[in-house]
Amino acid sequence: MFRTTISRIAPVLFAAALLTAAPSATAAPERDKPDDINFLVPAGEGCDFPLQIEGTASNANILTFRDEDGEIVRTITAGRGYTLTYSR
């Protein structure tokens, strides 16, 4: 009789354990693509002249994981980086 009771209750206890042991980042990660970059380094900061830097054609994927409070707990970036163009 004890064996029969355990075999009936075990699946219910297992399911309850799975539901209560949720990981900290329960929501699906947000997928994002990086934007192209374009900025100017003023003269005197790195060179004697102003330097324009443009980054294009990034093939990167950014995954952002958040906890239940919406705080970022992990960010993963993978893929090919930018093609950088430097000009005066």
C-alpha atoms as an extended CHARMM CRD file, in Angstrom:
* protein
*
        88  EXT
         1         1  MET       CA              0.0000000000        0.0000000000        0.0000000000  PROA      1               0.0000000000
         2         2  PHE       CA              2.8200000000        2.4260000000        0.8200000000  PROA      2               0.0000000000
         3         3  ARG       CA              4.4560000000        1.7300000000       -2.5650000000  PROA      3               0.0000000000
         4         4  THR       CA              1.2050000000        2.4860000000       -4.4210000000  PROA      4               0.0000000000
         5         5  THR       CA              0.7640000000        5.8000000000       -2.6000000000  PROA      5               0.0000000000
         6         6  ILE       CA              4.3230000000        6.8960000000       -3.4180000000  PROA      6               0.0000000000
         7         7  SER       CA              3.9340000000        5.9990000000       -7.1050000000  PROA      7               0.0000000000
         8         8  ARG       CA              0.8040000000        8.1490000000       -7.2980000000  PROA      8               0.0000000000
         9         9  ILE       CA              2.2380000000       11.1210000000       -5.4020000000  PROA      9               0.0000000000
        10        10  ALA       CA              5.7530000000       11.1430000000       -6.9400000000  PROA      10              0.0000000000
        11        11  PRO       CA              4.7690000000       12.7340000000      -10.2920000000  PROA      11              0.0000000000
        12        12  VAL       CA              2.8540000000       15.4860000000       -8.4980000000  PROA      12              0.0000000000
        13        13  LEU       CA              5.7950000000       16.2310000000       -6.1980000000  PROA      13              0.0000000000
        14        14  PHE       CA              8.1870000000       16.2430000000       -9.1530000000  PROA      14              0.0000000000
        15        15  ALA       CA              6.0240000000       18.7320000000      -11.0740000000  PROA      15              0.0000000000
        16        16  ALA       CA              5.7190000000       20.9720000000       -8.0140000000  PROA      16              0.0000000000
        17        17  ALA       CA              9.5050000000       20.9390000000       -7.5730000000  PROA      17              0.0000000000
        18        18  LEU       CA             10.0310000000       21.9930000000      -11.1910000000  PROA      18              0.0000000000
        19        19  LEU       CA              7.5920000000       24.8790000000      -10.8790000000  PROA      19              0.0000000000
        20        20  THR       CA              9.1180000000       26.2470000000       -7.6760000000  PROA      20              0.0000000000
        21        21  ALA       CA             12.7590000000       25.9350000000       -8.7610000000  PROA      21              0.0000000000
        22        22  ALA       CA             12.5820000000       28.5700000000      -11.5130000000  PROA      22              0.0000000000
        23        23  PRO       CA             15.8760000000       30.2040000000      -12.5870000000  PROA      23              0.0000000000
        24        24  SER       CA             16.5300000000       33.8900000000      -11.8700000000  PROA      24              0.0000000000
        25        25  ALA       CA             16.1710000000       34.9340000000      -15.5200000000  PROA      25              0.0000000000
        26        26  THR       CA             12.8200000000       33.4100000000      -16.4280000000  PROA      26              0.0000000000
        27        27  ALA       CA             11.7940000000       35.5490000000      -19.3860000000  PROA      27              0.0000000000
        28        28  ALA       CA             13.0520000000       34.9510000000      -22.9050000000  PROA      28              0.0000000000
        29        29  PRO       CA             16.1530000000       36.9680000000      -23.7560000000  PROA      29              0.0000000000
        30        30  GLU       CA             15.8000000000       40.1360000000      -25.7680000000  PROA      30              0.0000000000
        31        31  ARG       CA             17.5010000000       39.8450000000      -29.1650000000  PROA      31              0.0000000000
        32        32  ASP       CA             19.0520000000       42.9650000000      -30.6030000000  PROA      32              0.0000000000
        33        33  LYS       CA             21.3280000000       44.0550000000      -33.4500000000  PROA      33              0.0000000000
        34        34  PRO       CA             23.9240000000       46.7760000000      -32.8580000000  PROA      34              0.0000000000
        35        35  ASP       CA             23.5680000000       50.0670000000      -34.6910000000  PROA      35              0.0000000000
        36        36  ASP       CA             26.2840000000       51.4820000000      -36.9180000000  PROA      36              0.0000000000
        37        37  ILE       CA             28.6630000000       53.7710000000      -35.0690000000  PROA      37              0.0000000000
        38        38  ASN       CA             29.8540000000       57.1980000000      -36.1460000000  PROA      38              0.0000000000
        39        39  PHE       CA             31.7650000000       59.5810000000      -33.9200000000  PROA      39              0.0000000000
        40        40  LEU       CA             34.4150000000       62.2830000000      -34.0150000000  PROA      40              0.0000000000
        41        41  VAL       CA             37.5000000000       62.3020000000      -31.8070000000  PROA      41              0.0000000000
        42        42  PRO       CA             38.4630000000       65.9570000000      -31.3060000000  PROA      42              0.0000000000
        43        43  ALA       CA             41.9450000000       67.1820000000      -32.2170000000  PROA      43              0.0000000000
        44        44  GLY       CA             44.3930000000       66.8110000000      -29.3600000000  PROA      44              0.0000000000
        45        45  GLU       CA             42.7240000000       63.7650000000      -27.7370000000  PROA      45              0.0000000000
        46        46  GLY       CA             44.4990000000       61.0970000000      -29.7610000000  PROA      46              0.0000000000
        47        47  CYS       CA             46.0720000000       62.9670000000      -32.6710000000  PROA      47              0.0000000000
        48        48  ASP       CA             46.9530000000       66.5140000000      -33.6030000000  PROA      48              0.0000000000
        49        49  PHE       CA             43.9910000000       66.5080000000      -35.9910000000  PROA      49              0.0000000000
        50        50  PRO       CA             40.3070000000       65.5550000000      -35.6230000000  PROA      50              0.0000000000
        51        51  LEU       CA             39.6140000000       61.8790000000      -36.3910000000  PROA      51              0.0000000000
        52        52  GLN       CA             36.2950000000       60.5860000000      -37.7460000000  PROA      52              0.0000000000
        53        53  ILE       CA             35.5360000000       56.9030000000      -36.9360000000  PROA      53              0.0000000000
        54        54  GLU       CA             32.7290000000       55.0070000000      -38.6790000000  PROA      54              0.0000000000
        55        55  GLY       CA             31.7620000000       51.4080000000      -37.9160000000  PROA      55              0.0000000000
        56        56  THR       CA             29.4630000000       49.5400000000      -40.3160000000  PROA      56              0.0000000000
        57        57  ALA       CA             28.4370000000       46.0380000000      -41.3860000000  PROA      57              0.0000000000
        58        58  SER       CA             28.3650000000       44.4180000000      -37.9520000000  PROA      58              0.0000000000
        59        59  ASN       CA             26.9600000000       40.9010000000      -37.9640000000  PROA      59              0.0000000000
        60        60  ALA       CA             26.7460000000       40.6980000000      -34.1740000000  PROA      60              0.0000000000
        61        61  ASN       CA             23.7860000000       39.4660000000      -32.1400000000  PROA      61              0.0000000000
        62        62  ILE       CA             23.1780000000       40.7990000000      -28.6580000000  PROA      62              0.0000000000
        63        63  LEU       CA             21.1690000000       38.7730000000      -26.1220000000  PROA      63              0.0000000000
        64        64  THR       CA             20.0900000000       40.5330000000      -22.9400000000  PROA      64              0.0000000000
        65        65  PHE       CA             18.7380000000       38.5370000000      -19.9940000000  PROA      65              0.0000000000
        66        66  ARG       CA             16.7260000000       40.2390000000      -17.2470000000  PROA      66              0.0000000000
        67        67  ASP       CA             15.5300000000       39.0620000000      -13.8320000000  PROA      67              0.0000000000
        68        68  GLU       CA             11.9750000000       39.3270000000      -12.4780000000  PROA      68              0.0000000000
        69        69  ASP       CA             12.5900000000       42.9770000000      -11.4870000000  PROA      69              0.0000000000
        70        70  GLY       CA             13.6760000000       43.9270000000      -15.0070000000  PROA      70              0.0000000000
        71        71  GLU       CA             17.3410000000       44.3340000000      -14.0660000000  PROA      71              0.0000000000
        72        72  ILE       CA             19.9230000000       43.1110000000      -16.5860000000  PROA      72              0.0000000000
        73        73  VAL       CA             21.6490000000       39.9920000000      -15.2460000000  PROA      73              0.0000000000
        74        74  ARG       CA             23.5980000000       38.9060000000      -18.3450000000  PROA      74              0.0000000000
        75        75  THR       CA             24.4600000000       40.2110000000      -21.8050000000  PROA      75              0.0000000000
        76        76  ILE       CA             25.9990000000       38.0400000000      -24.5000000000  PROA      76              0.0000000000
        77        77  THR       CA             27.4080000000       39.4920000000      -27.7310000000  PROA      77              0.0000000000
        78        78  ALA       CA             28.4880000000       37.1340000000      -30.4990000000  PROA      78              0.0000000000
        79        79  GLY       CA             29.2520000000       37.4430000000      -34.1840000000  PROA      79              0.0000000000
        80        80  ARG       CA             31.4740000000       39.5390000000      -36.4330000000  PROA      80              0.0000000000
        81        81  GLY       CA             32.3280000000       43.0370000000      -35.2820000000  PROA      81              0.0000000000
        82        82  TYR       CA             32.3450000000       46.3100000000      -37.1820000000  PROA      82              0.0000000000
        83        83  THR       CA             34.2500000000       47.2910000000      -40.2870000000  PROA      83              0.0000000000
        84        84  LEU       CA             35.9890000000       50.4540000000      -39.0950000000  PROA      84              0.0000000000
        85        85  THR       CA             36.8440000000       53.4050000000      -41.3320000000  PROA      85              0.0000000000
        86        86  TYR       CA             39.1170000000       56.1410000000      -40.0250000000  PROA      86              0.0000000000
        87        87  SER       CA             39.2440000000       59.5110000000      -41.8020000000  PROA      87              0.0000000000
        88        88  ARG       CA             40.4260000000       63.0450000000      -41.1730000000  PROA      88              0.0000000000
